[in-house]
């Protein structure tokens, strides 16, 4: 299903970056809030001059391993 067309509402979570100040952010859809996802890694093959791709668990590319993404400005402005 394409992004933005899901029938499931965005999952909002509250985080505290500064003591006493709570912020609402969206849970990352790509990793499900865990911060870890399957990523492709390029492995060079120096003998043949090419390479191949492997899949491994790594830092989520969407949220950079945090588990959440910032609210888009249009959603943030509504509140």
Kinemage of the C-alpha trace (Angstrom):
@kinemage 1
@onewidth
@group {chain A} dominant
@subgroup {mainchain}
@vectorlist {calphas} color= white
{ca unk a 1} P 0.000 0.000 0.000
{ca unk a 2} L 1.378 3.399 -0.923
{ca unk a 3} L 2.308 5.882 1.745
{ca unk a 4} L -0.375 8.389 2.573
{ca unk a 5} L -3.197 6.084 1.494
{ca unk a 6} L -3.321 3.844 4.546
{ca unk a 7} L -6.559 3.385 6.435
{ca unk a 8} L -4.589 3.081 9.686
{ca unk a 9} L -4.219 6.446 11.442
{ca unk a 10} L -0.743 7.754 12.243
{ca unk a 11} L 0.569 6.540 15.574
{ca unk a 12} L 1.593 9.493 17.672
{ca unk a 13} L 3.912 9.084 20.608
{ca unk a 14} L 5.147 11.544 23.199
{ca unk a 15} L 8.856 11.981 23.833
{ca unk a 16} L 10.834 14.086 26.245
{ca unk a 17} L 14.040 15.592 24.795
{ca unk a 18} L 14.334 18.269 27.483
{ca unk a 19} L 13.297 17.443 31.058
{ca unk a 20} L 9.731 18.626 31.651
{ca unk a 21} L 8.951 19.380 27.977
{ca unk a 22} L 6.893 16.766 26.130
{ca unk a 23} L 6.638 16.701 22.322
{ca unk a 24} L 4.301 14.721 20.067
{ca unk a 25} L 5.956 12.901 17.174
{ca unk a 26} L 4.921 10.174 14.726
{ca unk a 27} L 6.038 6.594 15.158
{ca unk a 28} L 8.172 5.511 12.201
{ca unk a 29} L 6.172 3.430 9.695
{ca unk a 30} L 9.244 1.850 8.120
{ca unk a 31} L 10.608 0.147 11.255
{ca unk a 32} L 7.484 0.169 13.425
{ca unk a 33} L 9.144 2.289 16.097
{ca unk a 34} L 12.022 -0.079 16.821
{ca unk a 35} L 14.730 1.929 15.014
{ca unk a 36} L 16.024 -1.233 13.328
{ca unk a 37} L 15.100 -2.372 9.826
{ca unk a 38} L 16.425 -4.544 7.012
{ca unk a 39} L 18.776 -2.475 4.870
{ca unk a 40} L 20.759 -3.277 1.740
{ca unk a 41} L 24.516 -3.050 1.991
{ca unk a 42} L 26.836 -2.964 -0.995
{ca unk a 43} L 29.723 -5.445 -0.839
{ca unk a 44} L 32.494 -4.708 -3.343
{ca unk a 45} L 34.206 -7.526 -5.208
{ca unk a 46} L 37.693 -6.267 -5.945
{ca unk a 47} L 38.670 -9.285 -8.038
{ca unk a 48} L 35.976 -8.885 -10.698
{ca unk a 49} L 35.504 -5.141 -10.322
{ca unk a 50} L 31.824 -5.344 -9.457
{ca unk a 51} L 29.964 -6.318 -6.310
{ca unk a 52} L 26.683 -7.462 -4.874
{ca unk a 53} L 24.057 -6.436 -2.330
{ca unk a 54} L 23.293 -8.156 0.955
{ca unk a 55} L 20.416 -7.528 3.335
{ca unk a 56} L 21.157 -7.079 7.004
{ca unk a 57} L 19.591 -5.517 10.074
{ca unk a 58} L 20.709 -1.956 10.540
{ca unk a 59} L 19.685 1.560 11.426
{ca unk a 60} L 16.349 2.563 9.934
{ca unk a 61} L 16.916 4.949 6.995
{ca unk a 62} L 13.699 6.920 7.628
{ca unk a 63} L 14.074 7.732 11.324
{ca unk a 64} L 17.869 7.288 11.645
{ca unk a 65} L 17.417 4.713 14.416
{ca unk a 66} L 15.297 6.899 16.717
{ca unk a 67} L 11.981 5.078 16.172
{ca unk a 68} L 10.055 8.274 15.457
{ca unk a 69} L 9.843 10.987 12.827
{ca unk a 70} L 8.972 14.646 13.260
{ca unk a 71} L 5.419 15.805 12.580
{ca unk a 72} L 5.065 17.357 9.121
{ca unk a 73} L 4.548 21.126 9.258
{ca unk a 74} L 0.989 20.955 7.918
{ca unk a 75} L -0.065 18.545 10.693
{ca unk a 76} L 1.865 20.473 13.323
{ca unk a 77} L 0.204 23.769 12.271
{ca unk a 78} L -3.298 22.308 12.729
{ca unk a 79} L -2.776 21.854 16.458
